[in-house]
Amino acid sequence: MATARWFFEPGHTAAEFSARHMMVTYVRGQFKNVHGFLEIDPDDPEKAQVEATIDATQVYTGQPDRDTHLRSADFFDAERFPTWTFTGSRIRQVSANDFEVTGELTIRGVTRSVTFDVTYLGQWDTPWWEGDRDLGTRRRAGFLARSRINRHDFGVSWNDVVDRGGVVVGDMVDVTVDVEAVLEPAATAG
């Protein structure tokens, strides 16, 4: 089977993060409108390539003042670094539906190697509309990717001390990306 290209459907793809807050709980946030693509030969998935871009200016935690602080130079510095990218090209198949995808993650202009544990969730033919036009069906596939990163590795190091030597923000951040990918139509000879 030939290599196929799938694009991340931005309306149904999202990245989420979770970090310890005040030593007692977790703060969660999300980024919608994630863009990217996957190129894969189903007969040879370990040669797949994936790229994703996140708009760091659109962080949402449900608390506007916190979102503004996260966009500031204390955290994401979104004015100077409005996008984050991931380029994965080392894939290892762990089981029928589980993969390790290693690549380069860039946040705040700092690039580090990161591995995501990816679960393939299956695929389905679904209706495809553009505006008010019914264009038939398109094949969609779902993936769930998870990783844990140290925020300091990317220069996201603001913190403050609380009672008994605790800190406001924990070092480790759990990242989850829900991807709904749509198969691009095969190119036709012109």
C-alpha positions in Angstrom: 0.0 0.0 0.0 1.3 3.5 -0.8 2.1 6.3 1.7 -1.0 8.3 2.5 -1.2 11.9 3.9 -3.6 12.8 6.7 -4.2 16.3 7.9 -5.2 17.2 11.5 -8.7 18.5 11.4 -8.2 21.6 13.5 -11.8 21.8 14.8 -11.5 18.3 16.4 -7.8 18.2 17.4 -6.6 19.7 20.7 -3.5 19.7 22.9 -3.9 19.8 26.7 -1.5 20.2 29.6 -1.6 19.5 33.3 0.9 20.9 35.9 0.9 20.8 39.7 -0.4 24.0 41.3 0.4 25.1 44.9 1.6 21.6 45.8 -1.9 20.3 46.2 -3.8 20.0 42.9 -3.3 20.3 39.1 -4.1 23.1 36.7 -5.2 22.1 33.2 -5.2 24.0 30.1 -5.8 23.5 26.4 -5.0 24.7 22.9 -7.6 24.3 20.2 -7.0 24.7 16.5 -4.0 22.5 16.3 -2.7 22.0 12.8 -0.5 19.2 11.4 -0.2 16.2 9.2 0.8 12.5 9.3 2.4 10.7 6.3 2.2 7.0 6.8 2.4 3.7 4.9 0.1 1.3 6.8 2.3 -1.6 5.8 5.4 0.2 7.2 4.2 2.5 10.1 7.7 2.9 11.6 8.7 5.1 8.6 5.8 7.6 9.3 6.4 11.3 9.7 4.3 13.7 11.7 4.3 17.4 12.2 2.1 19.6 14.4 1.8 23.3 15.2 0.2 24.8 18.2 -0.9 28.4 18.6 0.5 29.3 22.0 -1.4 32.6 22.0 -4.7 30.7 22.3 -4.1 29.0 25.7 -7.3 28.4 27.7 -7.4 27.4 31.3 -10.9 28.8 32.2 -9.4 31.7 34.2 -8.6 34.8 32.1 -6.0 36.3 34.4 -4.1 33.0 34.5 -4.3 32.7 30.7 -2.8 36.2 30.4 0.0 35.2 32.8 0.7 32.0 30.8 1.0 34.0 27.6 3.5 36.5 29.2 7.3 36.2 29.2 7.1 34.5 32.6 5.8 31.4 30.9 5.1 31.0 27.1 6.4 34.4 26.0 3.7 34.1 23.2 4.3 37.5 21.8 7.9 36.5 20.8 7.2 32.8 20.3 3.5 32.5 19.1 3.8 28.9 17.8 5.1 25.6 19.1 6.1 22.8 16.8 6.7 19.1 16.9 8.4 17.1 14.1 8.4 13.4 14.7 10.3 11.0 12.5 11.3 8.1 14.7 8.5 5.7 15.3 8.6 2.4 17.1 5.6 0.1 17.1 5.0 -1.3 20.6 1.8 -3.3 19.9 -0.9 -3.4 17.3 -2.3 0.0 18.2 0.5 1.6 20.3 3.5 3.5 19.1 6.4 5.6 20.5 6.9 8.7 18.4 10.1 10.6 19.1 10.8 13.9 17.6 11.8 17.5 18.1 9.5 19.7 20.2 10.1 23.5 20.1 8.7 25.7 22.8 9.8 29.4 23.3 12.5 28.8 20.6 14.1 25.9 22.5 14.1 22.5 20.8 14.4 19.3 22.7 13.9 15.6 21.8 10.6 14.3 23.2 8.9 10.9 23.0 5.1 10.6 22.8 3.2 7.4 23.6 0.6 7.2 20.8 -2.5 5.0 20.7 -4.2 4.6 17.4 -8.0 4.7 18.0 -9.2 3.5 14.7 -10.8 5.0 11.6 -14.2 5.6 10.0 -15.8 7.0 6.9 -17.7 10.1 7.8 -19.7 12.8 6.0 -17.6 15.7 4.7 -19.1 19.2 4.3 -17.5 22.4 3.2 -19.8 25.3 3.9 -23.3 24.1 2.8 -21.9 21.7 0.2 -22.1 17.9 0.8 -18.8 16.5 -0.6 -19.6 12.9 0.2 -17.5 11.0 2.7 -13.9 11.3 4.0 -12.0 8.8 6.1 -11.0 9.9 9.6 -8.6 8.4 12.0 -8.1 9.0 15.7 -4.9 9.1 17.8 -4.2 9.9 21.4 -0.6 11.0 22.2 0.8 11.5 25.7 4.1 12.7 27.1 5.6 14.2 30.2 8.1 17.1 29.9 10.1 19.2 32.3 9.1 22.8 31.6 12.5 24.1 32.6 14.0 22.3 29.6 12.2 24.8 27.4 12.9 27.9 29.5 9.5 28.0 31.2 10.9 28.6 34.6 8.9 31.2 36.5 7.9 30.1 40.0 7.2 31.4 43.4 7.6 29.9 46.9 4.7 29.0 49.1 4.5 27.8 52.8 7.0 25.2 54.0 9.3 25.5 50.9 6.6 24.5 48.4 6.3 26.1 45.0 3.4 27.5 43.0 4.1 25.5 39.8 5.5 22.0 39.6 8.4 21.2 37.2 6.8 18.3 35.3 4.0 18.9 32.8 1.8 16.2 31.3 0.9 16.8 27.7 -2.0 15.1 25.9 -2.9 15.6 22.2 -6.1 14.3 20.8 -5.8 14.1 17.0 -8.6 13.6 14.5 -6.9 13.2 11.2 -8.6 13.3 7.8 -7.2 11.4 4.8 -6.3 13.7 2.0 -7.8 12.8 -1.4 -5.3 10.9 -3.6 -3.7 13.2 -6.2 -5.2 12.8 -9.7 -3.2 12.9 -12.9 -4.0 16.1 -14.8 
